[in-house]
Amino acid sequence: MNGFQIEERGFFKKLDWNFIVPLLLLQFIGIINLYSATHGVAEIETDRLFLSQIFWLVNGWIVFIFVTLIDYQFFLRAAFLIYGLNALALIAVMFFGKVALGAQRWLDLGFFSYQPSESMKLCIIMVLAKVLSQKSYPDGMGVKDLAFPLFILIGVPFFITAEQPDLGTAMMIFIIGSSILFFVRIRRSILIAMTALLVVGATGAWFFGLRDYQKHRIYTFIDPNQDPRGKGYNSIQSKIAVGSGQMLGKGFRKGTQSQLEFLPERHTDFIYSVLSEEFGFFGSFFTIATFGLLYMAMLRIAQQARDKAGALLTIGVMASLFWHMFINIGMVIGLLPIVGIPLPLLSYGGSNMLTTMAALGLVSSVSYRKYLF
């Protein structure tokens, strides 16, 4: 089952089009929205950004098809090796990483800046699916069951990523991993103890762990008007953009906040603000509903998976996509602090696009394999 699987029924007939269609639709929304976000008044490097995203989108589909054609069990067998190599890349960032925007998160590969913390999210999903599928937990996971997946597999990359510093991605690694553990089920007594530990840990992190700029994000989340031209600027401009779109929006490339460049990072973290301003509530709702269709298709794939590992892979990828969407949208409309989380399939970025399409390719591989038995 390690090879390619194109049989008589045909590759395209075997694909789950209930899964593919919303994926294509989201990417179409993303590329149209990105064109508007990168073609404002100044138009600095706009063509490069837009064409670069198309390049990563095409390569993302190549990765998607390649991963689909390979039995997901192959990736699960290699999960620890892939995880270990990614962990080494994370460590390499600490010594050889490229510094940008005050953080050391990327490895410069010449033609491409690789962010190991992005691909680590997928590695976490694969290695947890492998480990947790090898044993059943009828009474829920206990302390011994949680020790290795939680404190080693999730904990190590979490702390390395937080030190870069990239608290947003570190939190995503923890949330994605925890979502898979919750799906498998954790004993109630352990959940109560973990909740208490999180409260104590969060208190300790506030006083001893968080950097000043990270605390300022919390302060400005509570009251952005404390520093409207500094730390609160991004949140204020984003909410103005979202609110000014009203029901129908201002129209394609007619958003004043984005086109006049009041909105910062409008092609990455705040891409949803551009969408809301130009296409209004209906455009925003349609995008979220399309994400919903994608999640429903993934839930069905998980239910139809031929084994527990396939179901866990699918649930993990779905959790990753959902939490990215939830936190990004919550961030741009002012319900959550700004933490620099991209909106999958819509935000600009090579590492994020390739990792997302590889993850979705694994889900497609799980779906594709149901026809083999």
C-alpha positions in Angstrom: 0.0 0.0 0.0 3.0 2.3 -0.2 2.7 3.0 -3.9 0.4 5.1 -6.0 -3.2 3.9 -6.2 -4.8 4.9 -9.6 -7.1 2.0 -10.4 -9.9 1.3 -12.9 -12.4 3.6 -11.3 -10.1 6.5 -12.0 -8.4 8.9 -9.7 -10.9 11.7 -10.0 -13.9 9.5 -9.5 -12.5 8.3 -6.2 -12.0 11.8 -4.8 -14.5 13.0 -2.3 -16.0 16.0 -4.2 -18.0 17.0 -1.1 -14.6 17.7 0.3 -12.8 19.1 -2.8 -15.5 21.6 -3.9 -15.6 23.7 -0.7 -11.7 23.6 -0.6 -11.6 24.9 -4.2 -14.2 27.6 -3.4 -12.2 28.8 -0.4 -9.1 29.1 -2.4 -10.9 31.0 -5.1 -12.2 33.4 -2.5 -8.7 33.6 -1.1 -6.9 34.4 -4.4 -9.5 37.1 -5.4 -9.4 38.6 -1.9 -5.6 38.6 -1.9 -5.5 40.3 -5.3 -7.5 43.2 -3.8 -5.4 43.2 -0.6 -2.1 43.5 -2.5 -3.2 45.9 -5.2 -3.8 49.1 -3.3 -2.7 52.7 -4.0 1.0 52.2 -3.3 1.2 48.8 -5.0 4.6 48.0 -3.5 5.7 44.4 -4.6 2.0 43.7 -5.3 2.5 41.6 -8.4 5.3 39.6 -6.7 3.1 38.8 -3.7 0.1 37.8 -5.9 2.1 35.7 -8.3 4.0 34.1 -5.5 0.7 33.0 -3.9 -0.5 31.5 -7.2 2.9 29.7 -7.3 2.4 28.3 -3.8 -1.3 27.4 -4.6 -0.3 25.4 -7.7 2.5 23.6 -5.7 0.1 23.1 -2.9 -2.2 21.1 -5.2 0.7 19.1 -6.5 1.5 18.2 -2.8 -2.2 17.5 -2.2 -2.4 15.0 -5.1 0.9 13.4 -4.3 -0.1 12.8 -0.7 -3.6 11.6 -1.7 -2.0 8.9 -3.9 0.1 7.5 -1.1 -1.5 5.4 1.6 -1.6 7.5 4.8 -0.2 4.4 6.6 3.1 5.1 4.9 3.2 8.6 6.6 2.2 7.1 9.9 5.0 4.5 9.8 7.4 7.4 9.2 5.7 9.7 11.7 8.5 9.6 14.3 11.2 10.1 11.7 9.3 13.1 10.2 8.6 14.5 13.7 12.3 14.1 14.7 13.6 15.9 11.6 11.1 18.7 12.1 12.2 19.0 15.7 15.8 19.3 14.6 14.8 22.0 12.2 13.1 23.9 15.0 16.4 23.6 17.0 18.3 24.8 14.0 16.2 27.9 13.9 17.5 28.9 17.3 21.1 29.0 15.9 20.8 29.7 12.2 17.3 31.2 11.8 16.5 34.3 9.9 15.3 37.2 12.0 12.3 39.2 10.8 9.8 41.4 12.6 11.6 40.9 15.8 11.4 37.1 15.8 13.7 34.2 14.7 11.3 31.8 13.1 12.6 30.9 9.6 15.4 29.0 7.9 16.7 30.7 4.8 16.8 28.0 2.0 17.7 30.5 -0.7 14.6 30.2 -2.9 12.3 29.8 0.1 12.1 30.8 3.7 11.0 27.7 5.6 9.2 28.0 9.0 9.5 24.7 10.9 6.9 25.6 13.5 4.3 25.6 10.7 5.1 22.1 9.6 5.4 20.9 13.2 1.6 21.3 13.5 1.2 18.6 10.9 3.9 16.5 12.5 2.0 16.6 15.8 -1.1 15.4 14.1 0.7 12.4 12.4 2.7 11.3 15.5 -0.3 11.5 17.8 -2.5 9.6 15.4 0.1 6.9 15.3 0.6 6.7 19.1 -3.0 7.0 20.1 -4.3 4.5 17.6 -2.2 1.7 19.0 -4.2 1.4 22.2 -7.8 1.8 23.3 -8.8 3.9 26.3 -12.3 2.7 27.4 -12.1 4.6 30.7 -10.3 7.6 29.2 -6.6 8.5 29.3 -4.9 8.6 32.7 -1.7 10.3 33.8 0.6 7.6 32.5 -1.2 7.6 29.1 -0.9 11.4 28.8 2.7 11.7 29.9 4.4 10.9 26.6 2.0 12.5 24.1 1.3 15.7 26.2 4.6 16.5 27.9 7.0 15.2 25.2 5.4 15.1 21.8 3.4 18.3 22.4 5.4 20.0 25.1 8.9 20.0 23.6 8.0 21.8 20.3 5.6 24.1 22.2 8.4 25.4 24.4 11.0 25.7 21.6 8.5 27.6 19.4 7.5 29.9 22.3 11.2 30.8 22.7 11.6 32.0 19.1 9.4 34.0 20.2 6.2 32.8 18.4 3.6 32.4 21.1 0.8 32.3 18.6 2.1 29.3 16.7 3.2 27.6 20.0 -0.3 27.9 21.3 -1.7 26.4 18.1 0.7 23.4 18.5 -0.7 22.9 22.0 -4.4 23.5 21.0 -4.2 21.1 18.0 -2.5 18.4 20.0 -4.9 18.8 22.9 -7.9 18.6 20.6 -6.8 15.1 19.5 -6.3 14.1 23.1 -9.8 15.3 24.0 -11.3 13.4 21.0 -9.7 10.2 22.3 -11.1 11.1 25.8 -9.4 12.0 29.0 -10.6 11.0 32.5 -12.7 13.6 34.2 -10.4 13.8 37.3 -7.5 14.5 35.0 -9.4 17.2 33.2 -10.2 19.0 36.5 -6.5 18.7 37.6 -5.3 20.0 34.2 -7.7 22.9 34.4 -6.3 23.9 37.8 -2.8 23.6 36.4 -3.6 25.7 33.4 -4.9 28.5 35.7 -1.8 28.3 37.8 0.4 28.1 34.7 -1.3 31.1 33.1 -0.8 33.1 36.2 2.9 32.2 36.4 3.3 32.9 32.7 1.9 36.3 33.1 4.4 37.3 35.8 7.4 35.3 34.7 7.0 34.0 31.1 5.3 36.6 28.9 7.4 39.3 27.3 6.4 42.9 27.5 5.0 43.1 23.9 2.9 40.0 24.6 1.4 41.6 27.7 0.7 44.7 25.7 -1.3 42.6 23.3 -3.6 41.6 26.2 -3.9 45.2 27.4 -4.7 46.5 23.9 -7.2 43.6 23.4 -9.1 44.8 26.5 -8.9 48.5 25.5 -7.3 49.3 22.2 -7.9 53.0 22.7 -5.2 53.1 25.4 -2.7 53.3 22.5 -4.6 54.0 19.3 -1.6 54.9 17.3 0.7 52.2 18.7 -0.2 48.8 20.1 -4.0 49.3 19.6 -3.7 50.5 16.0 -4.1 47.1 14.3 -7.2 46.1 16.3 -8.9 49.5 15.8 -8.2 49.6 12.0 -9.4 46.0 11.6 -12.7 46.6 13.4 -13.3 49.7 11.4 -12.7 47.7 8.2 -15.0 44.9 9.3 -17.8 47.2 10.5 -17.7 49.6 7.5 -18.5 46.7 5.2 -22.0 46.5 6.6 -24.3 44.0 4.8 -23.2 44.0 1.2 -19.7 45.5 1.4 -18.0 48.4 -0.5 -17.2 46.3 -3.5 -14.1 44.6 -5.0 -11.0 46.8 -4.5 -13.2 49.6 -3.0 -12.4 49.1 0.6 -10.9 52.3 1.9 -9.1 50.8 4.9 -7.3 48.2 2.8 -6.8 50.2 -0.4 -5.5 53.3 1.3 -3.3 51.1 3.5 -4.7 52.0 6.9 -5.1 48.3 7.5 -1.8 46.6 8.5 -0.7 43.1 7.3 -3.8 43.1 5.2 -2.5 40.2 3.0 -1.7 37.9 5.9 -3.1 38.1 9.4 -5.9 40.6 8.5 -7.0 39.2 5.2 -10.5 38.6 6.7 -10.8 42.3 7.4 -10.3 43.0 3.7 -13.0 40.4 2.9 -15.5 41.9 5.4 -14.9 45.4 4.2 -15.3 44.7 0.5 -17.9 41.9 0.5 -19.8 42.8 3.8 -21.6 40.5 6.1 -22.9 38.3 3.3 -19.4 37.7 1.9 -18.1 37.0 5.4 -20.9 34.6 6.3 -20.6 32.8 3.0 -16.9 32.2 3.6 -17.5 30.8 7.2 -20.4 28.7 5.8 -18.0 27.3 3.2 -15.5 26.4 5.9 -18.5 24.7 7.7 -19.1 22.5 4.6 -15.5 21.6 4.5 -15.6 20.5 8.2 -18.8 18.5 7.6 -17.1 16.6 4.8 -14.1 15.9 7.0 -16.3 14.6 9.8 -17.9 12.2 7.3 -14.5 11.1 6.1 -13.4 10.4 9.8 -16.6 8.3 10.3 -15.9 6.3 7.2 -12.2 5.8 7.8 -11.0 2.2 7.6 -9.2 2.4 11.0 -8.7 4.5 14.1 -5.5 6.1 12.8 -7.2 7.4 9.7 -10.0 8.9 11.8 -7.5 10.5 14.2 -5.6 12.0 11.3 -8.7 13.5 9.9 -9.9 14.9 13.2 -6.5 16.4 13.9 -6.4 18.2 10.5 -10.0 19.4 11.0 -9.1 20.7 14.5 -6.0 22.5 13.0 -8.1 24.2 10.3 -11.0 25.1 12.7 -8.8 26.6 15.4 -6.8 28.7 12.9 -10.1 30.0 11.5 -11.7 30.6 14.9 -8.7 32.4 16.3 -8.0 34.5 13.2 -11.5 35.7 12.8 -11.9 36.3 16.5 -8.7 38.3 16.4 -9.7 40.6 13.5 -13.2 41.3 14.9 -11.9 42.1 18.4 -13.1 39.1 20.3 -9.6 37.7 20.8 -6.1 39.2 21.3 -4.0 39.7 18.2 -1.5 36.8 18.1 -0.5 36.6 14.4 -2.4 33.5 13.3 -3.1 33.3 9.6 -6.4 32.3 8.0 -5.8 29.0 6.3 -6.4 28.9 2.5 -6.9 32.7 2.4 -3.8 34.3 4.0 -0.7 34.9 2.0 2.2 32.5 2.8 4.2 29.6 1.3 4.9 27.6 4.4 1.3 27.8 5.5 -0.2 27.0 2.1 2.1 23.9 1.6 1.5 22.6 5.1 -2.3 23.1 4.9 -2.5 21.3 1.5 -0.3 18.5 2.7 -2.6 18.1 5.8 -5.7 18.1 3.6 -4.0 15.6 1.3 -3.7 13.2 4.2 -7.5 13.6 4.8 -8.0 12.9 1.1 -5.8 9.9 1.4 -7.9 8.6 4.2 -11.0 9.1 2.1 -9.4 7.6 -1.0 -8.5 4.4 0.8 -12.1 3.5 1.7 -12.5 2.3 -1.9 -9.8 -0.2 -1.6 -11.7 -2.7 0.6 
